[in-house]
Amino acid sequence: MRKSMRVKHFVAPALLTLAAMGLGTGCSSAKNALAGNCGTGDAGASLTAKFDAFKAAVTDLNDVQGTITSKVAIACVNIAKGLDSTTNASLPTYTDGQVVSSTDTDTACKAASAAITKIKANGAVTIAVVASAPSCTVDASAQVDCSAKCNVSASCTPPTVEASCSPANLSGTCSATCSGSCTVEAKVAATCDGTCNGTCEGTCNGQTGTAGNGVACNGTCSAGCKGECKAAAGATASCTGTCSGGCSVKYTAPKCDVAVTPPACDAAADCNAGCSSSASLTATCTPPSVKVTITGTAAASVQTTLEANLPALLEIAAQAQIAGSSVADLGAKAAGVATAFTAEVGCAVKYGADFATNLTAAVTASANVSMSFSASASVSGSASG
């Protein structure tokens, strides 16, 4: 009985609008709306694709907002308090997954940057940061499949993975001959005949690690690479890891290490923005290993604090390279999509009355995530600059 009452409460306002539509424009529009039809023909298909894409993007944004903002805020607070506990004692404590506002993130990360600057200014301290390159990849196939649904007009060019991601940035599983480079992830220290991106228990970039305590490496490792080992292009015909730079057949599960370019189609711009945001927000990122060297008079805790917290900031800064513009675009277009949504009564029946509210909330979420992106780059730059 309760379920029936909830449905009646939701549908009642829509029925009043439907009655007005029936009186003013005839019965067909009212029938379509009552049936939950979000427009008709190509226009209806375009609206449905747009709202589907934005619904997925808003869901993804809400899902990752807490992860991204808390990761940055926690790292910034840890650095600020670890390097200058007296000045920053009043900074709040955040927990994993907690949504942190753009204002609070800005405050915490400015305090972290100031603490780093203060350390450098006292006693002519020099901080050298050596980090392996963080990597992020986007599921190219998922974004292309989403964009294909946006292009309901004949004037829109159907997207393909190859057209949306440059071959130099495309990678995946190669079931035949890999003519490019092959990257294999090493969970334990192993021999690497190529470029090691992780930690090295041998010699890398002039630094030498020890067994179980490797140095951060993004170059040739003489022995004991733990992380990613990238063989030189053409070095292997059979790749058991991730092939990039060329495969004799189409990649399986293709990934792109830059933002995937949506197809050119002005009519589908809002829809493609949703597809791009969803794909970039769910990018798979690997945090880097970091080695900090302090020259001058500074507490030993400075090194340990930075080595513990810079990886998180560098990881988010890497994701920002892929997702930054998409997230900002999602926030900018959300209000317009909400207006288009409320103009179609049938869309409200199909997607639920809370969809417009969620779109409005996405503007704030976009601002929170965008601040985390810029703050992570700023603080990591303060430490290494």
PyMOL commands that set and color helices and strands:
alter all, ss='L'
color gray80, all
select helices_A, chain A and resi 2-25+27-34+41-83+102-121+140-150+161-164+167-169+266-281+300-342+345-351+354-384
alter helices_A, ss='H'
color red, helices_A
select strands_A, chain A and resi 126-131+135-139+170-173+181-190+195-200+203-204+207-208+215-220+225-230+242-244+252-256+284-286+290-295
alter strands_A, ss='S'
color yellow, strands_A
deselect
rebuild
show_as cartoon
